[in-house]
Amino acid sequence: MAAIPPVLGRTQVIARCQAALADGGGVLLHGPAGIGKSLLLDTLVAWSGADLVLRTCPAAADHDLPHVALYDLFAKVLPAAGLPPHLRAALDTALLRAAPAHPVDPLALRLAVVDLLRGLAERQSVLLVVDDAQWLDKASADVLEFAARRLAEHRVRVLVAERADGPPSVAGLSPSPLLEVEVTGIDAASVAELLRTRLVRPLSSATVGRVVAASGGNPFYALELGRALARHGGSIAVDEPLPVPGRLRELVIDRLAPLPESAWDVLRLVTVAVRPGLDLLPLGDPGLAAARAAGVLVADEDGTLRFSHPLLAEIIAAEATAGEWTSAHARMASLVTDPIERARHRALATPRPDAPIAAELVEAARLATTRGAPATAADLLRLAAHRTPAPGPRAERLLGAARAAAEAGLTAVAADLCRAVARIAAGATRAWARLLLFDLAGRDMVAFSGLLDEVAADSGDDPALRCALLLRRAELAAHIGRTADALAHLDHADALAARADDPTLVLRSLIMRIPFAAASGPDTETDLYRRLERHCTGLPLSEPVVFARVYLAVISLRRGSTGHAVEMLEQLRHETEAAGRIRDLIAVLYSLTSAYERAGRCADARRSALWGARLRVDVDQHPGIGLTMRAVAELNTGSLDEASALLTRAAAADEQARDGEWSAYAAGLAGRVAILRGEHRAAARLLSTCLWMLRDVGYTDPAMFLADADLVESLAWAGQPDQAEAALADAWSKVETQGRPVVALGLHRATAVLTAVAGDARAAADTLRAQLSTDHPYPLELARTWFTLGVLERRARRKAAAREALAESLRRFTTAGCTPWMDRVAVELSKLDTQDAPLTDLENQIVSQLREGATNRQIATALHLSVKAVEANLTRIYRKLGVRNRADLSV
């Protein structure tokens, strides 16, 4: 490796960067061309002492080609990486290390890079370096930003340099904490020293002063000015003008002028190349030799060619005529082997309609899609449209570009392409473009509803198009609360989907019925279940197929077929994991966690929840969902304190993201934490919030999230019997309407608590015992009922019966492995071992007041006591009843 020249005038900057790297953070250097970012980068790399340095330095030509930077960074380390097969396959395909067997899941590719970097960091310190990040291809940038958000706790440091005249745009490439350093001009003394030490022929002191003043502290400007002056003898007359930074372009052209035309050909070739290297040129090429001798081109140890400064490449491009530029692309097209790169070069070498080239671009777009780069596919299809002579195929390719752009999240680009299609196309092509434009409107669909009338005018008798139109009309109707209209549209869409012979349309129509099915009763739900099951059979995995199969399992679970649901979801998990369908796998893991929990397999539920949480965090910037899943894991086999802390963070994240569904889950789980802690008022508030929020997003199924019985029980123990009775009546109504008898045991449990609170604990215990059976589809529900029976028996002062019930509850929770409830039952059992002296009349009055929510001062006023007397009585009450605090007294 060549020696790195000393960096002048950057002592403080280097010290700041070194401190940031030493703390395990990242550094982003940004500033104008020639300011010295690359030299700083080299200096910091040499200082870092990293065991492994992964580096890329993209060029302008790389910007529109997928995964070039990923190739630079990971091609050499991938063979030794121990990645899971589906992730390894995704990365091999994206880097063209293997022939694409199927499209790469973009999420699988992103997770492959995350796992690769994590694995490397476990064995050694890793430094990832990105120079000239402004030219980073978007596909690579998206993957690296995705990885950066997940590497904060790993030994991966990141160095980035970006050419930017304003604020940087690539801060997402580095994990936190990130130090952003604007690289500005160096001081006059350092510029002078630079000129004295780097120029072969020294300048006169007077000239140095002028160059220092004219350079504005930009070391590249200063050196270029100095070299130009050196070629003229090292000095100029006082009245002779100096080239100033604004005329630097002319100075660079002056430097390049002595080069022979063969060198200019080489420079243009290197400028347009994606990965310029010595392998592109014949051995001993005279143009290459001249360019290297002039210091314009530099060859790295691995044979990569690069300009001594990126500004040179831009100047080369600016100076090229149209003919010279197309010739460079034509020559590059004959040299490269990558089909995407070759197709793009051929298109840019032929700036006119050409059917064969257009067809080649379409095939290149297909390959880009298989590599998980829809943005590149969109650009290639746009080029294909521009090279397509016939207007009809041109519109179809523009529509394909719009769809690819939409898949890539380029909403504005996709919308512009849709409008372009609508201007030049007619009939079905224009209709599909307008449907996509409607889809892109998102929550603003009402404002774009007029598009659906325009689509209707173009749809003709095409059943697939008319079905797609009706699905949008159903979505719009549901969005504005017109349920009957939505269902009518779906009925019509079903018939058209059958005519179109498109199973995807059939499934999508059925899936849109899911929110209405449970609320319409068990017969409607059974019919939907059977139709989904019939249409799923034999279909390969796709998003609607996975969604439908998850729903089938969830309905089985809610109807009490717990074992069958677990089997269905385990099989689906295996299939989605084997296929590398990461986003689908997350959905499966969420439902599987719930199935494991209801099956009383708490250790499996914890593993599934943590796996899903990790994947969710990896694919979703919204952290609330991942935090909630981790809390589920803690509530199965972990710590209440940890679960509570996670749910607090999740609630804040959900509120910021305005995610009503996951806010409801977080509130409901926090309610379960409060129940386990004996904080019944807090539990009632949280569970009520949970059910209200679920209703607000259209979910009323009482078997979806088991909160109704817990809410009634918490309200009863909190001294709010009227609210408890109302909640109980509402819950029974939902059970009867929606056919959910599996929830009944919990409601019987809540009814018994209401009876006990009303003053008849013995009758409550006897009634609840009669409802108990030896089995239940949800083992934890049965364990919960035994626990409540034990509490009621203790309240009825039947200690032997209480001990028997609590011991049975503990046995069942232990079998399930549910440690938070095991701890809770153990506390309740310990109360039976305390002295059971009867309460006095005064003590009973204090307990009654307390259970109604009165404070110590309010109790003192009502009973004509001092506050100290109330506190002393409470101490005796706690000792007699074997409780620790006011919350325990409410039980």
Secondary structure, DSSP 8 states (H G I E B T S, - for coil): --------S-HHHHHHHHHHHHTT-EEEEEESTTSSHHHHHHHHHHHH--SEEEEE---GGGTTSTTHHHHHHHTTTGGG----HHHHHHHHHHTTSS--SS---HHHHHHHHHHHHHHHHHHS-EEEEESSGGG--HHHHHHHHHHHTT-TTSSEEEEEEEE-SSS-S-GGGS-SSEEEEE-----HHHHHHHHHHH-SS---HHHHHHHHHHHTT-HHHHHHHHHHHHHTTS---TTS----GGGHHHHHHHHHTTS-HHHHHHHHHHHH-SS-BGGGS-TT-HHHHHHHHTTSEEE-TTSBEEESSHHHHHHHHHH--HHHHHHHHHHHHHH---HHHHHHHHHHT--S--HHHHHHHHHHHHHHHHTT-HHHHHHHHHHHHHT--SHHHHHHHHHHHHHHHHHTT-HHHHHHHHHHHHHH--HHHHHHHHHHHHHHTGGGTTTTTHHHHHHHHHHTT-HHHHHHHHHHHHHHHHHTT-HHHHHHHHHHHHHHHHHHT-HHHHHHHHHTTHHHHHHH-HHHHHHHHHHHHHHHTT----HHHHHHHHHHHHHHHHTT-HHHHHHHHHHHHHHHHHHT-HHHHHHHHHHHHHHHHHTT-HHHHHHHHHHHHHHHHHH-S-THHHHHHHHHHHHHHS-HHHHHHHHHHHHHHHHHHT-HHHHHHHHHHHHHHHHHTT-HHHHHHHHHHHHHHHHHTT---TTTS--HHHHHHHHHHTT-HHHHHHHHHHHHHHHHHHT-GGGHHHHHHHHHHHHHHTT-HHHHHHHHHHH--S--SSHHHHHHHHHHHHHHHHHTT-HHHHHHHHHHHHHHHHHHT-HHHHHHHHHHHHHTTS------HHHHHHHHHHHTT--HHHHHHHHT--HHHHHHHHHHHHHHHT--SHHHHT-
